[in-house]
Amino acid sequence: MNNQLCYLTYSANDEAWGTIITTAGFQHISPHASYPPSQHPKNYNFCPQNGRILNEYQFVYIVKGSGTFISDHSKKRSVKTGDLLILFPGEWHNYYPDIDSGWDEYWVGFKGSYMEHLIDKHFFSPENPILELGISSSLVNLYEDLLQTANNEKAGFQVMLAGILQHITSTIFYKYKNQSFADACILDKLDEARRMMKSEIEHPSSPEEIAAQLGLSYSWFRRTFKDYTGISPAQYQIQLRLIKAKELLSQTTLNITEIAYQLHFENGGQFSTFFKKREGLTPKEYREWISAANSKE
């Protein structure tokens, strides 16, 4: 693939969308070649001896080769094929390929409230600027789609690029989370736990009982389950119960008390309190709302 470098314009309307793409590209750096290539604008170019500071975010995906990365929040670290580097605005950083290997890199630079929100919620952090994703054809294809859209510069291209970037960001997070759980035995245990919960909605085992049946300590099970799914086992069971309740309210003629008993509530009042706390409607109001919506179709 030939090197591609895009530096992009944007309007006030593009900024109002929440994300703007400033640059994107692909570079093949041969062994013993200078880095970075000289064709970059001055505000993006840098000397590997000194590093640089950007006023934007960048995702730099290394798809071949190896090198080195260092930043204000990260000591000098090795970079290998399949690693993704996250560059943060205002953060001094430096990175470069090994002279004997060179590397191939995709990158995208961007600004906006979307990434700021993700960082504020601790999805990404300057303390963890290297994500070990491995080689992902889906991620490479997204970079290729982004480059094609950037090169065409059709009307509304910045909005389209923002959508592709959001897909890239979601894919990065998804790949990273699942790389953290590469142990097949752990995944099998978590899958079995979720299968048990889904099959026992009406007569659920407690999380402690599920852990015991799987031969796991409860503290390890709860911590690992939450790390993997984002919610505790008990919260997962509550959400399954709520999904089942909405299914019974919308697809059956069972009355509220019958549904309450089927879902193992003590009475209809307890069920109504549970449901309204999470949906903002009582079971009766939810059923009426679903019925009215269906009658309009």
N, C-alpha and C positions, 0 to 999 in steps of 0.2 A: 504493500500500500504506500502511495506517495504521501509525503508530509503535507499537512493541511493546517493553516493558521487563519483563524477568523477573529476579527476585532469588530464589535457590533455596535450599531447606533440604537438609540431608544428614545421614545417620546414620553411626555408627561403622562399620557394615558397608559403607556406600558408600565411606568413606575406605580401608577395607581392600582395595577393588577396585583402588586405585592411582591413580584420577583422580576428582576431584569437579568439577562445574560449578557455579560460584557465580552467574553472571549471563549473560544472553544478550539480544539485542534487535536492533531495526532502528530507525533514526531518519532522517527526512527533515528536513534543515535548509535552510530557504528562504534566498534571498539577503537579507542585512541582518538576519537573525534572530540572537538571542543564542545563544551556545554555551558550554557545553552547556546543554540545557534544564533548567529548575529542578526537574523531578520526580524527578531522581536522588537516592538517599540521600546523606547528607553525606559518608560515607567514599568515595564514588565521584565526587562532584561536585568541580569545581575551577574556578579562575579562570584564563582563558587568559593572564593577565599573569604568573601565578606558577607554573603547572604543578602537578604532583602526584607522589606516590610511592604505588604500590599494593603489596599483599602477595600478589599473584597474577599469573599470566600472562594476557594477552589477545591475541586475534587480531582486529584491526579491519580490515574489508574495505571499501574505498571504491569504490562501484559507480557513482557519479555525482558530478561536481564536482571541485574542486581545493582545495588548502590548503597547510598548513605543518606540519612536524614537527621537533622538536629533542629531544635527550636527553643524558644524561651522556656517552654514548659516541658520539654522532652530532651533528655540527654542524647548523645550521638547513638544512633541505632542503625542496624543493617536493614536494608530494604531488599525484598526478593520478589520474584515473579508472582503476580496475584495480589500484591499489597496495594491498598488504596491510601493515599496521603491526603489528609484534610488540612488545608491552609486557612488560617483565620485572619480577619482584618486586624491590623495593628500589632500582629504577632511576628516578631523576627523569626525567620526560618532560613534554612539552607538545605539543599538536597542536590544530589548529582549521581550519575551512574558510575559504576566501577570502570576504570579505564580499560580493563581487559575484556569486559563483557558488553559495555554499552547498555542501552535498553530501548524498549518501545513504550511510549506513554500516550495515553489519552488524557485530556484535561477539559474542564469546563470551569469558567469563572463567573461569579454571580453576586448580586446584592439583593437585599430585601427582607421584609418582615417574616417571611416563611421560615427561613433558616434561623433567624434570631429567636423565633418562638421555639424551635426545636432545641436550640442550645439552652434557652431559659428553662426548658423542661428536662434538660439533662439527657437528651438523646445522643448528642455529640458533645465533645469536650476537648479543649486545647491540651489537656493532660493525656489524652489518648488519640494522638493524631495519625497513627498508623493502624489500619484495620486489615487483618489478614483474611481476605475473602477467597483467595484462590482464583483460578481462571473461570470466568462465567461468560458463556456465549450470550446469554440474555443481556448482561450488562454491556458487553461489547456492542451488541446490536443497538442498544439504546444510545450509546455514544455515536454510532454511525448514523442513526436517525437524526440525532441532534445536529450533527455536522451537515447532513444533507439539507435540513431545514434552514440552518444558518447560512449556508452558501446560496440558497435560492432567494432568500430575503423577500418573500412574497408579503402582501399586505397581512398584517396581524401576526407576522412571524415570531415576534417576541412573546406573544401570548402562547403560541404553540410551543415555543422553546421552554417556557415556564412549566407547561404541562409535562413535557418530556423530562425536564429536570426533576420534577416532583416524583416521577416514576423512577428515575435513576436513584434519587435519595431513598425512596422506599425500598428499592432493590438492595441498595447498599446495607441498609439497616437489617433487612430480612436475612441477607446472606451472612452478615456478621453475627447475628443472634444464633443462627443455626450452626455456624462454624464453632460457636462456643459449646455446642452440645453434640460434638462429633462422635461421642461414645455411643455405639449402637445399643449397648445394654441399658444405659440410662434412658435413651429414647424409648426403648421397648417398655420399660417400667412406666414411664409417663403416659405412653399411649394406652397401656393396659389400665392405668388408673382412670383415664378419661373414658375409656370404653365402659368400665364398671359404673362410673357415675351416670353415663347416658342410659345405661340399661336399668338403673335402679332409681329413676327419678321419683317414682311413686312410693318407694320404700327404701330410701337411701341409707347406705352405711355411712357412719361418721368418717371424716378424714383419718382419724386415728385407727379405725378398723380397717380402712383401705390400706393404709401403710403397713399394718400388721400382716394383712393377707399377702402383700407383695414382698414381705420379708425385709422391710425398710424401717429405720427409726423414723418416728413421726417428725422430729425436728428437721432431719435431712430431707424428708419427703416434702414437707411444707415449703422449705426454703428453695429447693430445686424446682418444685412445681411452679412457684411464684416467679422465679428467675426465668423460666421457660415460657410461661403463658402470660405473665404480667399481673396475674391475680392469684389469690390464695386458693387452695382446694375448696374451702367453705364458700368463698365468693363464686367460684366456678359452679358449684352445686346450686347456689341461689339463682344464678343466671339461667341454668338449665330448667329450674323449676318455673321461673318466670316465662321462659319461652314456651314450655308445655302449657302453662296456664293460658297464655294468649291463644295457643292452638285450640284448646278445649273451648274457650269462650267464642272463638270465631267459627269453629267448624263442627260443633256439636250443639245439641239442645239441652244438655245437662244444666240444671239450675246451679246457682252460685254455691249453695251448701254441698251439693253432690261433687262439684269440682273441688271444693275445699277438702272434703274427706278423701277424694281420690289422690290428691296431692299431699296427703298426710298432715293437713292442718287440723287443729283441734275443733274449729268451728268456722262458720262463714265470716264472722266478724274478724277473726285473726287473719283469714285469707284476704279480706278486703283491706285491712290495714297494711299488710305486706305488699299488696298489689299497688295501692295508691301511692305509697311511699316511693315506689320505683317508677311508676308510669304517670303519676299526676292525675290519674282517673281511677274511680272505683271500678271493680269488675263489671258492674251493671252499666256504668257510663261507657266503658270501653266496648262492651258488646253492642250498645246502641250506636256508637260511633262507627264501628265496623259495618253494622247492618245498613246504616245510612249511606256509607261510602259505596257499598256493594250495589245498593239500589240505584245509584246514579250511573252505573256502568251499562 
